[in-house]
Amino acid sequence: MLNTGNKVSVFTEGSFCRRSGAGGWAFTVTFSGSQQHQASGPLSAQDNNAVEWHALMRAVDHLCEMELAPNTNVTFYADSAYCRDHFTPDRLLAAGASSAEVRHTRAHQGARNAMALRNEWVDRLAKEAMRAERDRLLRLATQGMPSQ
């Protein structure tokens, strides 16, 4: 059983380029204040809510794969009102967490404290993944174009 110190904080972020449909997602997991895991990746999407939700669900998947201590409290921090309003803790409770919630955090506030610093970090990871996906989509689109 994973001893998480009873408090898990997860920062999630999605980044989306409406023009290309490219998205990127990221999350970082901390146990009692110490970073333990982070992940990010590209995603072709229809809107920003899709990439924000994908980041949250990837973090939930990661936590569900772990054996959480029975009295673990999980708090997700996201700048997405969509995630806050649509999240249900069922899967995490079934995986052993005693509570799980999404708290809204203000986006792009600079690194004024540890929480803002973590939010800025996942924002950077998500944007890097989105840019990589945007470049990939652009390469695919231009491969089939005749040269001039």
C-alpha positions, 0 to 999 in steps of 0.5 A, a space after each residue: 500500500 502506498 503511504 501518501 501521507 494522507 494528502 495528495 495534491 494534483 495539478 492539471 492543465 490543458 492547452 488548446 489551439 483553436 486554429 489547428 485543433 491541437 491540444 496538450 494536457 499535463 498533470 503533476 502529483 504531489 504527496 504531502 508536498 513532495 512531487 512524485 509524478 508528472 505526465 503530459 502529452 498531445 491531443 487533437 481536440 475540439 475545444 479547450 474543455 476536452 483537453 482540460 478534462 483529458 488531463 484530469 482523467 489521465 491524473 485519475 487513471 494514474 491515481 487509480 493504478 496506485 494502491 492509495 492508503 484508505 484515509 487518503 484525501 485527493 485534491 485536484 487543482 484546475 483552472 477549468 470551471 468545466 472540470 470543477 463542475 463535472 468531476 465525480 469522485 466515484 473512481 477514486 473512492 472505489 480505488 481507496 481514497 477517502 475523499 476527492 475534489 476539484 478546486 478551482 485555481 486562477 490561471 496564469 498568475 505567476 509563481 507567487 507561491 508553491 501552488 502557483 508555481 505548480 500551476 505554472 509548471 503544468 501549464 508549461 508542460 501542457 503548452 509544450 505538448 500542444 505546440 508539438 501536436 500543432 507542429 505535427 498536424 502542420 507537417 501532416 497538412 503540408 506533406 500532401 500539398 504540391 510544391 510551388 
